[in-house]
Amino acid sequence: MKAFDKANAIADALRLEHVDYHVAAGAISQDAAKALRTPVLQHGIKANRKSLETAAQMSLEQGLTPRLMKLDEIFAASALEQ
């Protein structure tokens, strides 16, 4: 998780440099810059709970699992807090 967070921070810093450059050059508006400053990826169970629950539901519907799997059955308790 720490590696993902560090890589994400590096990518965000580079992305923000590009946004600032494009704003300074007049290539994009302040509204576009505001949208582009929003983090693209978020790692962890908390940030992705809805997507993970949807994947579990779809897995059941497609017959890949015999029952709806709860996230606390799939991930360690310590991972659920991240």
Rosetta silent file (secondary structure, phi, psi, omega in degrees, C-alpha in Angstrom):
SEQUENCE: MKAFDKANAIADALRLEHVDYHVAAGAISQDAAKALRTPVLQHGIKANRKSLETAAQMSLEQGLTPRLMKLDEIFAASALEQ
SCORE:     score description
SCORE:     0.000 S_00000001
   1 L     0.000  -40.263  179.427    0.000    0.000    0.000 S_00000001
   2 H   -62.480  -39.092  179.281    2.848    2.348    0.832 S_00000001
   3 H   -64.871  -42.255  178.120    4.396    1.721   -2.585 S_00000001
   4 H   -63.047  -43.882 -179.898    1.102    2.489   -4.344 S_00000001
   5 H   -63.561  -41.076  179.517    0.667    5.663   -2.313 S_00000001
   6 H   -66.269  -45.021  178.507    4.218    6.818   -3.047 S_00000001
   7 H   -61.655  -39.620  178.686    3.871    6.106   -6.776 S_00000001
   8 H   -64.361  -40.002  179.272    0.530    7.924   -6.782 S_00000001
   9 H   -64.569  -40.444  178.298    2.098   10.945   -5.054 S_00000001
  10 H   -64.003  -46.663 -179.850    4.873   11.072   -7.659 S_00000001
  11 H   -63.415  -40.432  178.778    2.383   10.842  -10.524 S_00000001
  12 H   -63.417  -42.207 -179.945    0.162   13.512   -8.941 S_00000001
  13 H   -61.445  -43.339  178.564    3.102   15.893   -8.538 S_00000001
  14 H   -65.726  -41.422  179.489    4.031   15.488  -12.188 S_00000001
  15 H   -62.406  -42.505 -179.109    0.426   15.900  -13.292 S_00000001
  16 H   -66.172  -34.288  174.959    0.079   19.096  -11.250 S_00000001
  17 H   -60.931  -41.977  179.278    3.241   20.501  -12.818 S_00000001
  18 H   -66.663  -40.635  178.517    1.675   19.995  -16.235 S_00000001
  19 H   -60.980  -48.538 -178.942   -1.590   21.588  -15.124 S_00000001
  20 H   -60.236  -40.927  178.817    0.247   24.631  -13.770 S_00000001
  21 H   -61.619  -45.799 -177.909    2.262   24.953  -16.978 S_00000001
  22 H   -67.576  -33.745  176.078   -0.858   24.808  -19.144 S_00000001
  23 H   -66.803  -46.909 -178.913   -2.630   27.390  -16.973 S_00000001
  24 H   -61.908  -34.321  179.916    0.382   29.728  -17.132 S_00000001
  25 L   -80.988   -7.958 -179.255    0.537   29.297  -20.898 S_00000001
  26 L    79.129   14.051 -177.250   -3.166   30.056  -21.227 S_00000001
  27 L   -78.947  -25.089  177.803   -3.847   26.668  -22.802 S_00000001
  28 L  -135.038  155.766 -178.873   -6.541   25.712  -20.263 S_00000001
  29 L   -80.845  167.454  176.241   -8.999   27.648  -18.144 S_00000001
  30 H   -62.863  -36.040  178.206   -9.007   27.899  -14.375 S_00000001
  31 H   -63.741  -42.775  177.795  -12.129   25.693  -14.300 S_00000001
  32 H   -65.251  -40.691  179.215  -10.341   22.994  -16.291 S_00000001
  33 H   -62.474  -40.649  178.995   -7.306   23.324  -14.043 S_00000001
  34 H   -60.819  -44.168  179.125   -9.470   22.890  -10.960 S_00000001
  35 H   -64.803  -39.732 -177.983  -10.917   19.667  -12.380 S_00000001
  36 H   -73.401  -18.435  178.059   -7.469   18.394  -13.364 S_00000001
  37 L   -80.136  -12.029  177.636   -6.102   19.042   -9.872 S_00000001
  38 L   -69.951  129.601  179.869   -8.517   16.484   -8.434 S_00000001
  39 L   -53.170  137.503 -176.679   -6.646   13.243   -7.630 S_00000001
  40 L   -83.118  -47.009 -177.091   -7.183   10.645  -10.337 S_00000001
  41 L  -115.944  143.629  172.865   -6.557    7.445   -8.389 S_00000001
  42 L  -131.467  129.366 -178.589   -7.263    6.522   -4.816 S_00000001
  43 L   -99.161  157.467  175.563   -5.978    3.294   -3.352 S_00000001
  44 L   109.700  162.335 -178.110   -7.429    1.259   -0.524 S_00000001
  45 H   -67.941  -46.099 -177.765  -10.652   -0.445    0.451 S_00000001
  46 H   -56.749  -46.715 -176.513  -12.339    2.677    1.846 S_00000001
  47 H   -69.738  -23.870 -174.140  -11.793    4.687   -1.329 S_00000001
  48 H  -119.750   17.998 -175.426  -12.922    1.833   -3.577 S_00000001
  49 H   -54.539  -47.691 -176.821  -15.581    0.135   -1.457 S_00000001
  50 H   -61.352  -44.079  179.262  -18.451    0.726   -3.894 S_00000001
  51 H   -64.158  -41.116 -179.878  -16.467   -0.668   -6.844 S_00000001
  52 H   -67.473  -40.423  177.482  -15.359   -3.707   -4.858 S_00000001
  53 H   -65.573  -38.369  176.685  -18.894   -4.413   -3.647 S_00000001
  54 H   -64.012  -41.428  178.154  -20.157   -4.085   -7.227 S_00000001
  55 H   -62.556  -39.672  177.763  -17.485   -6.530   -8.410 S_00000001
  56 H   -64.761  -41.425  178.331  -18.567   -9.010   -5.718 S_00000001
  57 H   -63.833  -44.388 -179.868  -22.216   -8.634   -6.789 S_00000001
  58 H   -66.302  -34.538  177.829  -21.347   -9.129  -10.456 S_00000001
  59 H   -62.687  -41.325  176.538  -19.265  -12.172   -9.589 S_00000001
  60 H   -64.949  -48.284 -177.738  -22.311  -13.722   -7.934 S_00000001
  61 H   -61.378  -31.470 -179.132  -24.607  -12.788  -10.829 S_00000001
  62 L   -90.890    3.920  177.451  -22.226  -14.325  -13.355 S_00000001
  63 L    76.015   16.658  179.675  -21.912  -17.534  -11.374 S_00000001
  64 L   -80.533  -24.429  175.071  -18.257  -17.015  -10.534 S_00000001
  65 L  -129.081  147.354 -177.100  -18.972  -17.283   -6.799 S_00000001
  66 L   -75.339  -16.542  179.604  -21.641  -19.418   -5.131 S_00000001
  67 L  -153.091  166.997  178.482  -22.766  -16.562   -2.844 S_00000001
  68 L   -70.010  119.384 -179.937  -22.264  -12.856   -2.331 S_00000001
  69 L   -87.003  130.877  175.999  -18.847  -12.415   -0.769 S_00000001
  70 L   -85.404  150.567 -176.792  -18.525   -9.674    1.849 S_00000001
  71 H   -62.311  -31.883  179.236  -15.398   -7.558    1.783 S_00000001
  72 H   -71.349  -12.686  173.822  -14.440   -8.613    5.303 S_00000001
  73 H   -85.940  -25.502 -174.165  -14.306  -12.192    4.004 S_00000001
  74 H   -92.640  -38.879 -174.982  -12.015  -11.250    1.134 S_00000001
  75 L  -113.360  152.537  175.829   -9.616   -8.793    2.782 S_00000001
  76 L   -64.637  150.653 -178.789   -7.724   -8.791    6.069 S_00000001
  77 H   -56.687  -37.948 -179.541   -9.248   -6.632    8.811 S_00000001
  78 H   -65.646  -30.295  179.760   -6.231   -4.308    8.713 S_00000001
  79 H   -73.127  -27.752 -177.702   -6.772   -3.736    4.971 S_00000001
  80 H   -66.429  -22.729 -178.488  -10.385   -2.672    5.494 S_00000001
  81 L   -84.804   -8.979 -175.971   -9.210    0.458    7.336 S_00000001
  82 L   -95.582    0.000    0.000   -7.063    1.636    4.437 S_00000001
